[in-house]
């Protein structure tokens, strides 16, 4: 059983005196732009034509599995934040499911997350990383452009991830990972299954992810704030179930290494429930919570005293 690397988003971005989260330019990102345009275009044009009850059911099941177990649990809580430990094959499976979301490979996902996280923790942050632009303008740039900072921080990826053969393979082939499933879906359910299982699912997942990120960095209730940071996290209670716990973003900004995102009483967190089941099966362990973590510097409670209690 291998030891999980403990590098976090705070440690991966190395800044110096000239590093700036503000100065930079926006360039068109052709690969990302064409990928998203293709998926969204196929979903809008072909989804209504090939809709069937079975195809919609396939879309619902595959979206839930890839977003909850893959993106939220595998990519975000495990690979990015190392908020729990897992058996190697379980880690590979969860990260593979996260790759199927169609956003990026494992290394690309870490880089995207950590750059934004680092920028938001600075005293000043570029509008793209802060989601300050009007909604449609922000959507256009987030999905079709990339920010090239003039003096970016240095990205230091832990060797346990960067040299891992499985992660390197997933990084090199993350778009191609859809092909075997497209063939399988077509063989079983024809064009309806293929269209709703691949482009519709990816288009909804990517658009939904952008929307949640946009809203949770702009306004909403907060249990915590982090003094000195240019961007604060906000909660989006109405989307708690739809986001599998990712909507509790104020808590996440305060306790980023917590495996439990909905850590307050009554906060729904489907990802945490999945982790508790896996823990009972002996597949994951060392699940971190705010009660056994040190908060980020500057964290201040705004609704009650003390960190949330440990879950049963």
Residue pairs with C-beta under 8 A, 6 or more apart in sequence:
1 87
1 88
2 88
2 160
4 82
4 85
4 86
4 91
4 160
5 82
5 158
5 159
5 160
5 161
6 82
7 82
7 156
7 157
7 158
7 161
8 80
8 81
8 82
8 256
8 257
9 80
9 81
9 110
9 113
9 114
9 117
9 118
9 256
10 118
10 121
10 256
11 156
12 110
12 114
12 155
12 156
12 157
12 158
13 114
13 115
13 117
13 118
13 153
13 154
13 155
13 156
14 153
14 154
14 155
14 156
15 118
15 153
15 154
18 151
19 151
19 152
19 153
20 149
20 150
20 151
21 118
21 119
21 122
21 124
21 125
21 126
21 129
21 149
21 230
22 124
22 125
22 126
23 149
23 150
23 151
24 126
24 147
24 148
24 149
24 150
24 152
25 147
25 148
25 150
26 128
26 141
26 145
26 146
26 147
26 148
27 145
27 146
27 148
28 144
28 145
29 144
29 145
29 146
32 143
32 144
32 146
33 143
33 144
33 145
35 102
35 175
36 143
36 144
36 203
36 206
37 144
38 199
39 102
39 198
39 199
39 202
39 203
39 206
40 199
40 203
40 206
40 207
42 195
42 199
42 200
42 203
43 195
43 199
43 200
43 202
43 203
43 204
44 203
46 191
46 195
46 199
47 195
47 196
47 199
47 200
50 191
50 192
50 195
50 196
51 192
51 196
52 189
52 192
54 189
54 192
54 193
55 189
55 192
55 193
55 195
55 196
55 197
56 196
58 185
58 189
58 193
58 196
58 197
59 196
59 197
59 200
59 201
59 204
62 100
62 197
62 201
63 201
63 204
63 205
65 97
66 97
66 98
66 100
66 101
66 201
66 205
67 101
67 205
67 244
68 244
68 270
68 271
68 274
69 94
69 97
69 274
70 94
70 95
70 96
70 97
70 98
70 99
70 100
70 101
71 97
71 98
71 101
71 103
71 205
71 209
72 243
72 244
72 245
72 246
72 271
73 94
73 244
73 271
73 274
73 275
74 91
74 93
74 94
74 95
74 96
74 97
74 98
75 94
75 95
75 98
75 99
75 101
75 106
75 109
76 98
76 113
76 246
77 83
77 84
77 259
77 261
77 271
77 275
78 84
78 86
78 91
78 94
78 95
79 91
79 95
79 98
79 106
79 109
79 110
79 161
80 109
80 110
80 113
80 114
81 256
81 257
82 257
83 257
83 258
83 259
83 287
83 288
84 259
84 275
84 284
84 285
84 286
84 287
84 288
85 284
85 285
85 286
86 94
86 278
86 283
86 284
86 285
87 283
87 284
90 278
90 283
90 284
92 166
95 106
95 167
95 170
96 170
96 177
98 106
98 109
99 105
99 106
99 170
99 174
99 177
100 177
100 178
100 181
101 202
101 205
101 206
101 209
102 174
102 175
102 178
102 201
102 202
102 205
102 206
103 109
103 112
103 205
103 206
103 209
104 112
104 174
105 167
105 170
105 171
105 172
105 173
105 174
106 161
106 167
106 170
106 171
107 157
107 161
107 162
107 167
107 168
107 171
108 171
108 174
110 157
110 161
111 155
111 157
114 155
115 129
115 152
115 153
115 155
116 129
117 256
118 153
119 125
119 126
119 129
119 130
119 231
120 129
120 130
120 217
120 229
120 230
120 231
121 226
121 229
121 230
121 231
121 296
122 229
122 230
123 228
123 229
123 230
124 230
125 230
125 231
126 147
126 149
127 133
128 138
128 141
128 142
128 145
128 147
129 147
129 231
130 217
130 230
130 231
131 138
131 142
131 213
131 214
131 217
131 218
131 231
132 138
132 218
133 141
135 214
138 210
138 214
139 207
139 210
139 211
139 214
142 210
142 213
142 214
143 206
143 210
161 167
162 168
170 177
178 198
178 202
181 197
181 198
182 194
182 197
182 198
185 193
185 194
185 197
185 198
186 193
186 194
189 197
208 242
212 236
212 239
212 243
212 246
212 247
215 234
215 236
215 239
216 233
216 234
216 235
216 236
216 247
216 249
217 231
217 232
217 233
217 234
217 249
218 234
219 234
220 234
220 235
220 236
220 250
221 234
221 235
221 237
221 250
222 232
222 233
222 234
222 235
222 250
222 302
222 303
223 235
223 250
223 251
223 254
223 264
223 301
223 302
223 303
223 304
224 233
224 250
224 251
224 253
224 254
224 255
224 295
224 299
224 300
224 301
224 302
225 232
225 250
225 254
225 299
225 300
225 302
226 232
226 233
226 253
226 254
226 296
226 298
226 299
226 300
227 298
227 299
227 300
228 297
228 298
229 253
229 298
232 250
232 253
233 249
233 250
233 251
233 252
233 253
233 254
234 249
234 250
235 247
235 248
235 249
235 250
235 251
236 243
236 247
236 249
237 247
237 267
238 247
239 247
240 247
240 248
240 262
240 267
240 268
240 269
241 268
241 270
244 269
244 270
244 271
245 260
245 261
245 262
245 267
245 268
245 269
245 270
245 271
245 272
246 252
246 261
246 271
248 261
248 262
248 263
248 264
248 267
248 269
251 258
251 261
251 262
251 263
251 264
251 267
251 290
251 308
252 258
252 261
253 296
254 290
254 295
254 296
254 299
255 263
255 290
255 293
255 295
255 296
255 299
255 307
256 296
257 288
257 293
258 288
258 289
258 290
258 293
259 272
259 275
259 287
259 288
259 289
260 269
260 272
260 275
260 287
260 288
260 289
260 290
260 311
261 267
261 269
261 271
261 272
262 268
262 269
262 272
263 269
263 289
263 290
263 307
263 308
263 311
264 308
265 308
272 311
275 284
275 287
276 287
276 311
278 284
279 285
279 287
289 308
289 310
289 311
290 307
290 308
291 307
291 308
291 309
291 310
292 310
293 307
295 307
